[in-house]
Amino acid sequence: MKIVQYPERAAWQQLLTRPAIDNSSLQQKVKEVMAEVKLQGDTAVKKFTRQFDGVDLADWVVSEKEIREAASLLSDELKRAISQAAENIELFHQKQTAAVEVIETMPGIQCWRRSIGIEKVGLYIPGGTAPLFSTILMLAIPARIAGCKKVVLCSPPGKDGKLNPAIVYAASITGITSMYKIGGVQAIAAMAYGTDTVPQVYKIFGPGNQYVTCAKQLVQQEGIAIDMPAGPSEVCVLADDTADAAFVAADLLSQAEHGVDSQVLLVTTSAVLIEQVQAELERQLAQLSRKELAAKALDNSTAILVKNKEEALALVNEYAAEHLIISCKDADELAAQVVNAGSVFIGNYSPESVGDYASGTNHTLPTNGFAKAYSGVSVDSFVKKVTYQKLSQQGLQHIAETVVLMAEAEGLDAHANAVRVRLNKG
């Protein structure tokens, strides 16, 4: 990690810049794949699955037999762990629902809002070196709570033509029955446009590499909703001299191992802690199975020494991290002052990996500074909120003059007349 000491505020923007990716050539490649899937459907999906995943599949649908086989391939210990995580996620997200409340704004005028599940949603789950079966729990459980009628899952097949058994098992226990062995851009296009095999959906969720992210952004321009703008994973640790250097290093590495384009940030008031963390990073990195990826991510990362906690807090709010860990003596007090973060982990015993898997909160979070304006995935992400109003004749009489005056002031006579004609009829 690079070390920066006492940076001036004017330098913060450049200092906090995420690793840049040139999307110009990437976007053109993605557009070509998507256009072909849109025109040729399953034929194009078959072609690109062979080209990009190296497997020739006659059928992409995960069968009931494969679902049963997946369960048999997992240890009982892992299945219990997945079930425990699912229970916690269910409990946390179930509390996000609210009963419909009818508000009488004036006598005879009733207004209310109802949450309605998006009818058809698509979930993209990465496979490869890190099959993110935990993401299925984070997406499928709130989708079920929201009342989505159709939940479609796509994930890239392995060389054996099958999905990772943990992905299939997690999908099956959360109620997903429509699973497809399709990955990458072709999966996003198939869900966005629909094919003979894959149904079209109205909103697409889930992480992915730069190709998947680009595809999601492109379909959004065509009216298909997506969960949020997404980029490489990131963590910021805010620490003082009470933090444990081994804990801090472990947290930084837990994000760095996601990929070479991930970024980790340490903001601290302690120069001694930076030295200790650097030593711990070197020691722990050598023990990781994904140490090459993590080491490259650390090249994009910085330890920043600041003068005091007020400046540290301002800096982390400016960064707007996907994950913010507060390892300070007064962690609760500082957490209350955080305004820009995807998810906050308070205290020395709240590692980010617990939120990634099983505490109950959702790990699908805004990255790349979007936490300044976006929330992480929740039950709300899977619903539309429809408003209703019902007026009695008396209610219309009470509000009529207000509406007529406002409509006429805007020069919209027909709006005013829609009220008058009812009054005259009465």
C-alpha positions in Angstrom: 0.0 0.0 0.0 1.1 3.5 -0.7 1.4 5.8 2.4 0.2 9.4 2.4 0.8 11.6 5.4 -1.4 14.6 6.3 -2.8 15.3 2.8 -4.3 18.8 2.2 -8.0 18.8 1.6 -7.4 20.1 -2.0 -5.6 16.8 -2.7 -8.4 14.6 -1.4 -10.3 14.2 -4.7 -7.2 12.9 -6.6 -6.1 10.8 -3.6 -9.5 9.0 -3.4 -9.9 8.3 -7.1 -10.7 4.7 -7.8 -8.7 2.6 -10.3 -9.7 3.8 -13.8 -10.9 1.4 -16.5 -11.0 2.4 -20.2 -14.5 1.3 -21.3 -14.4 2.6 -24.8 -13.2 -0.6 -26.5 -15.0 -2.8 -23.9 -18.3 -1.2 -24.6 -18.1 -1.9 -28.3 -17.4 -5.6 -27.7 -20.3 -5.8 -25.3 -22.7 -4.1 -27.6 -21.9 -6.6 -30.4 -22.6 -9.6 -28.2 -25.8 -8.1 -26.9 -27.1 -7.1 -30.4 -26.5 -10.7 -31.6 -28.4 -12.2 -28.6 -31.2 -9.8 -29.2 -31.5 -10.8 -32.8 -30.7 -14.5 -32.7 -31.7 -15.5 -29.1 -30.7 -19.0 -28.1 -28.5 -19.5 -31.1 -26.3 -16.6 -30.1 -26.3 -17.7 -26.4 -25.1 -21.1 -27.5 -22.4 -19.6 -29.7 -21.1 -17.3 -27.0 -21.2 -19.9 -24.3 -19.0 -22.1 -26.5 -16.7 -19.1 -27.3 -16.3 -17.6 -23.8 -16.9 -20.4 -21.4 -15.5 -23.2 -23.5 -18.4 -25.5 -23.2 -21.0 -26.7 -25.8 -24.4 -27.0 -24.1 -27.5 -28.3 -25.8 -29.7 -27.3 -22.9 -29.0 -24.5 -20.4 -31.8 -25.2 -18.0 -30.7 -26.6 -14.6 -32.8 -29.8 -14.2 -34.4 -31.3 -11.1 -31.9 -34.0 -11.2 -29.0 -31.5 -11.1 -30.7 -29.7 -8.2 -30.8 -33.0 -6.2 -27.2 -33.9 -7.1 -26.0 -30.5 -6.0 -27.4 -31.0 -2.5 -25.7 -34.4 -2.3 -22.3 -32.9 -3.2 -22.2 -30.4 -0.3 -21.1 -31.3 3.2 -23.8 -31.2 5.9 -21.6 -28.5 7.6 -21.8 -26.2 4.6 -25.5 -26.7 4.2 -26.1 -25.8 7.8 -24.0 -22.7 7.4 -25.9 -21.6 4.3 -29.2 -22.3 6.2 -28.0 -20.2 9.2 -27.1 -17.3 6.9 -30.4 -17.6 5.1 -32.3 -17.4 8.4 -30.5 -14.2 9.5 -31.0 -12.6 6.1 -34.7 -13.5 6.2 -35.1 -12.1 9.6 -33.4 -8.8 8.8 -35.2 -8.3 5.5 -38.6 -9.4 6.7 -38.7 -6.4 9.1 -38.3 -4.1 6.0 -42.0 -4.6 5.1 -44.7 -2.3 6.3 -48.5 -2.5 6.4 -50.5 -0.2 4.2 -51.5 2.9 6.0 -54.4 5.0 4.7 -54.0 8.7 5.4 -57.0 11.1 5.3 -55.4 14.3 4.1 -58.7 16.2 4.2 -62.2 15.0 5.1 -63.3 12.7 2.2 -59.8 12.4 0.7 -57.9 9.2 1.4 -54.4 8.5 0.2 -52.2 5.4 0.6 -49.2 3.6 -0.8 -48.8 -0.1 -1.5 -45.6 -2.1 -2.3 -46.0 -4.5 -5.2 -43.3 -7.0 -6.1 -41.7 -6.5 -9.5 -43.3 -9.4 -11.5 -40.1 -10.7 -13.2 -36.6 -10.2 -11.9 -33.2 -11.6 -13.0 -30.3 -12.5 -10.8 -26.8 -12.8 -12.2 -24.4 -14.9 -10.0 -20.7 -15.0 -10.9 -19.1 -18.4 -11.1 -15.4 -19.0 -11.9 -12.7 -18.8 -9.2 -15.2 -17.3 -6.7 -18.7 -18.8 -7.1 -20.7 -16.2 -5.1 -23.5 -18.5 -3.8 -23.9 -16.1 -0.9 -25.2 -13.4 -3.3 -28.1 -15.7 -4.1 -29.2 -15.5 -0.5 -28.8 -11.7 -0.6 -31.0 -11.4 -3.7 -33.4 -14.2 -3.7 -34.6 -13.9 -0.1 -35.7 -10.2 -0.4 -37.2 -11.0 -3.8 -39.4 -13.7 -2.2 -40.3 -11.4 0.7 -41.2 -8.6 -1.9 -43.6 -11.0 -3.7 -41.8 -11.2 -7.1 -43.7 -13.8 -9.1 -40.8 -14.9 -11.4 -37.2 -15.0 -10.3 -34.7 -16.1 -13.0 -31.1 -17.0 -12.2 -28.2 -17.1 -14.6 -24.6 -18.2 -13.8 -21.8 -19.3 -16.0 -21.2 -23.1 -16.4 -18.0 -24.8 -15.5 -16.0 -26.9 -18.0 -18.2 -29.9 -17.0 -21.3 -28.0 -18.2 -22.7 -27.6 -14.7 -23.2 -24.9 -12.2 -21.2 -24.9 -8.9 -23.3 -27.1 -6.6 -23.3 -24.5 -3.8 -24.9 -22.0 -6.3 -27.6 -24.6 -7.2 -28.2 -25.5 -3.6 -28.5 -21.9 -2.4 -30.9 -21.2 -5.2 -33.1 -24.2 -4.4 -33.5 -23.4 -0.7 -34.5 -19.8 -1.5 -37.2 -21.0 -3.9 -35.6 -20.3 -7.3 -36.7 -22.8 -9.8 -35.7 -21.1 -13.0 -31.9 -21.6 -13.2 -29.8 -21.3 -16.4 -26.2 -22.2 -17.2 -25.4 -19.0 -18.9 -22.8 -16.4 -18.0 -21.3 -13.1 -19.0 -22.8 -10.6 -21.4 -24.9 -13.2 -23.1 -26.7 -13.9 -19.8 -27.5 -10.2 -19.2 -28.8 -9.9 -22.8 -30.9 -13.1 -22.5 -32.6 -11.8 -19.4 -33.0 -8.3 -20.8 -34.5 -9.3 -24.2 -35.8 -12.8 -23.6 -35.1 -15.9 -25.7 -37.1 -19.0 -26.5 -35.5 -20.5 -23.4 -34.9 -17.6 -21.0 -37.9 -15.3 -20.1 -37.5 -11.6 -20.3 -37.3 -9.8 -16.9 -38.0 -6.2 -15.8 -35.0 -5.7 -13.5 -31.6 -7.3 -13.3 -29.6 -7.7 -10.1 -26.2 -9.0 -9.2 -22.4 -8.4 -9.5 -20.1 -9.3 -12.3 -16.9 -8.5 -14.0 -16.4 -5.4 -16.2 -18.2 -7.0 -19.1 -21.3 -7.9 -17.1 -21.3 -4.4 -15.5 -21.1 -2.8 -18.9 -23.9 -4.9 -20.2 -26.1 -4.0 -17.2 -25.5 -0.3 -17.8 -26.3 -0.7 -21.5 -29.6 -2.5 -20.9 -30.6 0.2 -18.4 -30.4 2.7 -21.3 -33.1 0.6 -23.0 -35.5 0.7 -20.2 -34.5 -2.5 -18.2 -33.9 -1.5 -14.6 -30.8 -2.6 -12.7 -30.0 -2.8 -9.0 -27.4 0.0 -9.0 -24.3 1.2 -10.7 -21.5 -1.2 -9.7 -17.8 -1.3 -9.9 -15.0 -3.3 -8.2 -15.4 -4.2 -4.5 -13.8 -1.9 -1.9 -13.4 -1.3 1.8 -12.3 1.6 3.9 -11.0 1.0 7.5 -11.2 4.0 9.8 -8.8 3.2 12.7 -7.1 4.8 15.7 -4.4 3.6 18.0 -6.8 1.2 19.8 -7.2 -0.9 16.6 -5.6 -4.3 16.3 -3.2 -4.2 13.3 -3.8 -7.9 12.6 -7.6 -7.3 12.4 -7.2 -4.3 10.2 -4.8 -6.1 7.8 -7.2 -9.1 7.6 -10.1 -6.8 6.7 -8.1 -5.0 4.0 -7.0 -8.3 2.5 -10.5 -9.8 2.6 -11.5 -7.2 0.0 -8.2 -7.1 -1.9 -8.6 -10.8 -2.7 -11.7 -10.1 -4.8 -9.7 -9.0 -7.8 -6.9 -6.8 -9.1 -9.2 -3.9 -9.6 -10.4 -3.9 -6.0 -9.3 -1.1 -3.8 -8.8 -0.9 0.0 -8.2 2.2 2.0 -6.9 2.7 5.6 -7.6 6.1 7.2 -5.9 6.5 10.6 -4.6 9.0 13.2 -1.8 6.6 14.1 1.5 6.4 12.3 2.5 3.5 14.4 -0.6 1.6 13.3 0.3 2.1 9.6 3.7 0.5 10.2 2.1 -2.4 12.1 -0.6 -3.0 9.4 2.1 -3.0 6.7 4.0 -5.7 8.5 0.7 -7.7 9.0 -0.2 -7.3 5.4 3.1 -8.9 4.3 2.7 -11.7 6.8 -0.9 -12.6 6.0 -0.6 -12.1 2.3 1.9 -14.9 2.0 -0.7 -17.3 3.4 -3.5 -16.5 1.0 -4.5 -18.8 -1.9 -5.4 -15.7 -3.9 -2.3 -13.7 -2.9 -1.4 -12.7 -6.5 -4.7 -11.0 -6.9 -4.6 -9.4 -3.5 -1.1 -8.1 -4.0 -2.1 -6.3 -7.2 -5.1 -4.8 -5.5 -2.9 -3.5 -2.8 -0.9 -1.6 -5.5 -4.1 0.4 -6.1 -4.6 1.1 -2.4 -3.5 3.7 0.2 -2.9 4.2 3.9 -3.7 7.8 4.8 -2.4 9.4 8.0 -4.6 12.3 9.2 -4.3 14.8 12.0 -7.5 14.0 14.0 -10.7 12.0 13.9 -12.7 14.9 12.7 -10.6 15.1 9.6 -10.7 11.3 9.3 -14.5 11.3 9.4 -14.7 14.0 6.7 -12.3 12.0 4.5 -14.2 8.7 4.8 -17.5 10.5 4.1 -15.9 12.0 1.0 -14.7 8.6 -0.1 -18.2 7.0 0.3 -17.0 3.4 0.7 -18.9 0.3 -0.2 -17.8 -1.1 3.1 -16.7 1.1 6.0 -15.1 -0.5 9.1 -14.7 1.7 12.2 -12.0 0.3 14.4 -11.8 3.1 17.0 -12.3 3.5 20.7 -15.4 5.7 20.1 -16.7 3.6 17.2 -20.4 4.0 18.0 -20.2 7.8 18.2 -18.3 8.0 14.9 -20.7 5.6 13.1 -23.6 8.0 14.0 -21.8 10.7 12.0 -21.3 8.6 8.8 -23.4 9.9 6.0 -21.9 8.2 3.0 -21.3 4.5 3.0 -22.9 1.3 1.7 -22.6 -0.6 4.9 -20.9 0.2 8.2 -19.1 -2.2 10.5 -18.7 -0.9 14.1 -15.9 -1.9 16.4 -13.0 -4.3 16.4 -15.1 -7.4 16.3 -17.3 -6.6 13.3 -15.3 -7.8 10.3 -16.7 -7.0 6.9 -16.8 -10.7 5.9 -19.6 -11.3 8.4 -21.8 -8.8 6.6 -20.8 -10.5 3.3 -22.2 -13.8 4.5 -24.4 -14.1 7.5 -25.1 -11.2 9.9 -28.3 -10.5 8.0 -27.6 -7.2 6.2 -27.3 -7.2 2.4 -23.9 -7.4 0.8 -25.1 -6.0 -2.6 -23.9 -2.4 -2.1 -23.0 0.7 -4.1 -19.4 1.1 -5.1 -17.2 3.7 -6.8 -18.5 6.6 -4.6 -22.2 5.9 -5.5 -22.9 5.4 -1.8 -23.3 9.2 -1.7 -26.7 8.8 -3.5 -27.5 5.1 -3.6 -28.5 2.5 -1.0 -27.7 -1.2 -1.0 -30.1 -3.8 -2.1 -33.1 -4.3 0.2 -36.7 -5.5 -0.1 -37.5 -2.0 -1.5 -35.2 -2.9 -4.5 -37.7 -5.6 -5.5 -40.9 -3.6 -5.3 -42.7 -0.8 -7.0 -44.5 1.6 -4.6 -47.8 2.5 -6.1 -49.8 5.4 -4.7 -53.6 5.5 -4.5 -56.2 8.1 -3.8 -59.9 7.9 -3.3 -62.2 11.0 -3.0 -65.8 11.1 -2.0 -68.0 13.8 -3.5 -67.5 15.8 -0.3 -63.8 15.4 -0.5 -63.7 16.7 -4.0 -65.7 19.8 -2.9 -63.2 20.5 -0.2 -60.2 20.4 -2.5 -61.8 21.7 -5.7 -60.9 25.4 -5.4 -57.2 24.6 -4.6 -56.9 22.4 -7.7 -58.7 24.8 -10.0 -56.7 27.8 -9.0 -53.4 25.9 -9.4 -54.3 24.4 -12.8 -55.4 27.8 -14.2 -52.2 29.4 -12.9 -50.3 26.8 -15.0 -52.5 27.4 -18.0 -53.9 23.9 -17.9 -57.6 24.5 -18.4 -58.5 20.9 -19.0 -57.1 20.0 -15.6 -59.3 22.6 -14.0 -62.3 21.4 -16.0 -61.9 17.8 -14.9 -62.8 19.1 -11.4 -65.5 21.6 -12.5 -67.4 19.1 -14.6 -67.8 16.9 -11.5 -68.9 19.8 -9.3 -71.5 20.9 -11.9 -72.8 17.4 -12.2 -73.4 17.3 -8.5 
